[in-house]
Amino acid sequence: AESGVFEAYTNEADFLRRTEKPVLGICFGHQLLCMAYGEEISTYDEPLEGFYMVHHVADDELFEGLGERFLVTQSHQEYIKEVPYDFNKLAESPNCPVEMIKHNVLPKYGLQCHPERFDDKHPAGIALLENFFKLASWYTK
């Protein structure tokens, strides 16, 4: 997304900074979450499209039932180079240095990949979503 696109989302960025509710930013949502916390977006020469291997680099309940490496769908031309302040990197891939992040204290997650795009041969996406919904329920009771 062009930098001007993000300027149209200043209210959403403010909300993302203020909320203490569970957040799951997917693709553009991940990028917006990172921008809300001061990071910039970088652009690939060619868009990524398809299933790519992701390696989780930190333990988190988000990865319950998944191995250290798993395949997820990528479909984007922009990415984040640096982990935002107050966040930890959860996962990376050869194509994307900041694949998944989590806030240090609050239940705010960002995923550059598309977990909603999964199939029987690539079930990691549904596991990520189910795990997030379980985590979110802990904060909303």
C-alpha positions as CSV (number, residue, x, y, z in Angstrom):
1,A,0.0,0.0,0.0
2,E,1.3,3.5,-0.8
3,S,2.2,5.6,2.2
4,G,-0.8,7.9,1.6
5,V,-3.1,4.9,2.1
6,F,-2.1,4.6,5.7
7,E,-2.8,8.3,6.3
8,A,-6.4,7.6,5.7
9,Y,-6.4,5.2,8.7
10,T,-5.2,7.6,11.4
11,N,-8.3,7.0,13.5
12,E,-7.8,3.2,13.3
13,A,-4.1,3.6,14.2
14,D,-5.1,5.7,17.2
15,F,-7.6,3.0,18.2
16,L,-4.9,0.2,17.8
17,R,-2.6,2.1,20.2
18,R,-5.3,2.8,22.8
19,T,-7.2,-0.5,22.9
20,E,-6.4,-3.1,25.5
21,K,-8.8,-5.6,23.8
22,P,-7.5,-8.5,21.7
23,V,-6.3,-7.5,18.3
24,L,-5.4,-9.7,15.3
25,G,-4.0,-7.7,12.4
26,I,-3.8,-9.7,9.2
27,C,-1.7,-8.5,6.2
28,F,-2.7,-4.8,5.9
29,G,-3.9,-5.0,9.5
30,H,-0.4,-6.2,10.6
31,Q,1.2,-3.4,8.6
32,L,-1.3,-0.8,10.1
33,L,-0.6,-2.1,13.6
34,C,3.2,-1.7,13.0
35,M,2.7,1.7,11.6
36,A,0.6,2.7,14.6
37,Y,3.6,1.9,16.7
38,G,6.1,3.8,14.5
39,E,7.4,1.4,11.9
40,E,7.6,2.0,8.2
41,I,6.4,-0.2,5.3
42,S,8.9,-1.6,2.7
43,T,7.9,-2.9,-0.7
44,Y,9.1,-6.0,-2.6
45,D,10.1,-5.7,-6.3
46,E,7.6,-8.5,-7.0
47,P,4.6,-9.5,-5.0
48,L,4.6,-12.7,-2.9
49,E,1.8,-15.2,-3.7
50,G,1.4,-18.8,-2.5
51,F,2.3,-21.0,0.4
52,Y,5.6,-20.1,2.2
53,M,7.4,-21.7,5.1
54,V,7.4,-19.7,8.4
55,H,9.6,-20.3,11.4
56,H,8.4,-19.3,14.8
57,V,11.3,-17.8,16.8
58,A,9.5,-17.3,20.2
59,D,7.1,-19.6,22.1
60,D,3.5,-18.4,22.2
61,E,0.1,-19.9,22.7
62,L,-0.6,-18.8,19.2
63,F,1.5,-21.7,17.9
64,E,-0.2,-24.5,20.0
65,G,-0.4,-27.6,17.9
66,L,2.0,-26.3,15.2
67,G,5.6,-27.3,14.7
68,E,8.6,-24.9,14.7
69,R,8.1,-24.4,10.9
70,F,4.8,-24.4,9.0
71,L,3.3,-23.3,5.7
72,V,1.0,-20.3,5.5
73,T,-0.4,-18.3,2.6
74,Q,1.4,-15.1,1.5
75,S,-0.3,-12.6,-0.7
76,H,1.3,-9.2,-0.4
77,Q,3.8,-6.7,-1.9
78,E,4.6,-4.8,1.3
79,Y,6.3,-5.9,4.5
80,I,7.7,-4.7,7.8
81,K,11.5,-4.7,8.3
82,E,11.7,-3.9,12.0
83,V,9.7,-5.0,15.0
84,P,7.8,-2.1,16.5
85,Y,8.7,-0.8,20.0
86,D,6.7,-2.7,22.7
87,F,6.4,-5.8,20.5
88,N,8.2,-9.1,20.2
89,K,8.9,-10.9,16.9
90,L,7.1,-14.3,17.0
91,A,7.9,-15.6,13.5
92,E,9.9,-14.8,10.4
93,S,10.3,-16.3,7.0
94,P,13.0,-16.1,4.3
95,N,10.9,-13.5,2.5
96,C,9.6,-11.6,5.4
97,P,11.8,-10.6,8.4
98,V,8.8,-9.7,10.6
99,E,6.1,-12.3,9.8
100,M,4.3,-12.3,13.2
101,I,4.5,-10.1,16.2
102,K,2.9,-9.8,19.6
103,H,2.7,-6.8,22.0
104,N,4.8,-7.2,25.1
105,V,1.9,-6.8,27.5
106,L,-1.4,-6.6,25.6
107,P,-3.1,-9.3,23.4
108,K,-2.2,-7.5,20.2
109,Y,-1.0,-9.7,17.4
110,G,0.1,-8.9,13.8
111,L,0.4,-11.6,11.1
112,Q,1.7,-10.7,7.6
113,C,0.5,-13.9,6.2
114,H,-3.1,-14.9,5.5
115,P,-4.2,-17.5,8.0
116,E,-7.8,-17.4,6.7
117,R,-6.5,-19.0,3.4
118,F,-5.9,-22.6,4.3
119,D,-6.7,-26.0,3.0
120,D,-6.5,-29.7,4.0
121,K,-2.8,-29.8,2.9
122,H,-2.0,-26.5,4.6
123,P,-3.9,-26.4,7.9
124,A,-1.6,-24.1,9.9
125,G,-3.8,-21.0,9.1
126,I,-6.9,-22.4,10.8
127,A,-4.8,-23.5,13.8
128,L,-3.5,-19.9,14.1
129,L,-7.0,-18.5,14.0
130,E,-8.4,-21.0,16.5
131,N,-5.5,-20.3,18.8
132,F,-6.0,-16.6,18.6
133,F,-9.8,-16.9,19.3
134,K,-9.0,-19.0,22.3
135,L,-6.5,-16.5,23.6
136,A,-8.9,-13.6,22.9
137,S,-11.6,-15.4,25.0
138,W,-9.2,-15.3,28.0
139,Y,-9.2,-11.5,27.9
140,T,-12.9,-11.0,27.2
141,K,-14.5,-13.0,30.1
